[in-house]
């Protein structure tokens, strides 16, 4: 699969939003943190992103105490980029104050059928 950024060293551009976002997230993460990935989906980037550096910077598993994937789609149950996955029904079933950081990456998406 050809991607325009593949012509750059490292496989990403200087204005790659994913790289910048996860650099900022990583600057705040400590090994003792529990991170909740809200809208984690199946974690297709973990399997499909052709850029090794972008995959590496997004992978928080084993960098923090625990990363919990949460989504309304049951595809989250097969997400391998997380330590634990929860299906969101009405509320997130976690104890109060049990999460240090919440990330939401590519969560607000439009359905092309609705446009």
C-alpha positions as a printed Julia matrix, in Angstrom:
115×3 Matrix{Float64}:
   0.0    0.0    0.0
   1.46   3.38  -1.02
   1.15   6.27   1.37
   2.51   9.74   0.52
   4.42   9.95   3.81
   6.38   6.81   2.92
   8.83   8.94   0.96
   9.95  10.64   4.2
  12.57   9.19   6.54
  10.71   7.28   9.24
   7.52   7.05   7.19
   5.76  10.09   8.66
   5.62  13.8    7.88
   6.72  16.68  10.09
   3.07  17.6   10.69
   1.78  14.08  11.44
  -0.99  14.69  13.98
  -0.84  11.16  15.35
   2.86  11.44  16.14
   2.41  14.83  17.81
  -0.66  13.7   19.79
   1.05  10.59  21.17
   4.28  12.45  21.98
   2.15  14.71  24.17
   0.29  11.76  25.73
   3.57   9.94  26.42
   5.02  13.08  28.05
   2.26  12.8   30.66
   2.27   9.0   31.2
   4.01   7.36  34.11
   4.66   3.6   34.48
   2.15   3.56  37.38
  -0.7    5.11  35.34
  -3.9    3.46  34.2
  -4.91   4.82  30.79
  -8.41   4.56  29.35
  -8.61   4.58  25.54
 -12.15   5.83  24.93
 -13.34   4.71  21.5
 -10.52   2.19  21.12
 -12.3    0.11  18.48
 -10.5   -2.97  17.23
  -7.18  -1.1   17.25
  -6.71  -1.41  13.49
  -3.66   0.85  13.61
  -1.91  -1.84  15.69
  -2.35  -4.28  12.82
  -2.53  -2.09   9.72
  -0.46   1.1   10.04
   2.5    0.73   7.64
   4.62   3.21   9.66
   6.57   1.32  12.32
   7.43   4.51  14.25
   3.79   5.65  14.39
   2.75   2.18  15.65
   5.51   2.26  18.27
   4.65   5.72  19.59
   0.96   4.79  19.86
   1.65   1.56  21.73
   1.25   2.34  25.42
   0.82  -1.3   26.47
   3.71  -2.24  28.78
   4.65   1.46  29.07
   1.93   2.1   31.67
   0.44  -0.04  34.43
  -2.65  -0.82  32.35
  -4.36   0.43  29.21
  -8.1   -0.2   29.05
  -9.92  -0.07  25.72
 -13.56   1.04  25.81
 -15.97   1.29  22.89
 -19.65   0.99  21.97
 -18.65  -1.44  19.19
 -17.95  -5.0   20.31
 -14.93  -4.98  17.98
 -13.09  -3.55  21.0
 -13.17  -7.03  22.54
 -10.59  -8.15  19.95
  -8.28  -5.12  20.39
  -4.74  -6.42  20.97
  -3.19  -3.0   21.68
  -4.77  -2.9   25.15
  -4.47  -4.89  28.37
  -8.22  -5.07  28.99
 -11.29  -4.21  26.93
 -14.76  -3.14  27.99
 -17.92  -2.78  25.97
 -19.58   0.56  26.7
 -23.29   0.21  27.25
 -24.66   2.91  29.55
 -21.61   3.67  31.66
 -17.99   2.64  31.94
 -17.88  -0.06  34.6
 -14.79   1.05  36.51
 -14.36   2.23  40.09
 -14.23   5.97  40.72
 -10.74   7.52  40.44
  -9.26   4.31  38.97
  -7.97   5.95  35.76
  -5.2    8.54  35.49
  -5.44   9.5   31.81
  -8.23   9.27  29.24
  -7.4    9.43  25.55
  -9.86   9.68  22.67
  -8.21   9.38  19.26
 -10.31   9.34  16.08
 -13.49   9.06  18.12
 -15.7   11.66  16.46
 -16.12  10.32  12.96
 -18.82  10.96  10.44
 -20.75   8.33   8.58
 -20.43   9.04   4.86
 -24.0    7.78   4.42
 -25.21  10.67   6.55
 -23.31  13.38   4.68
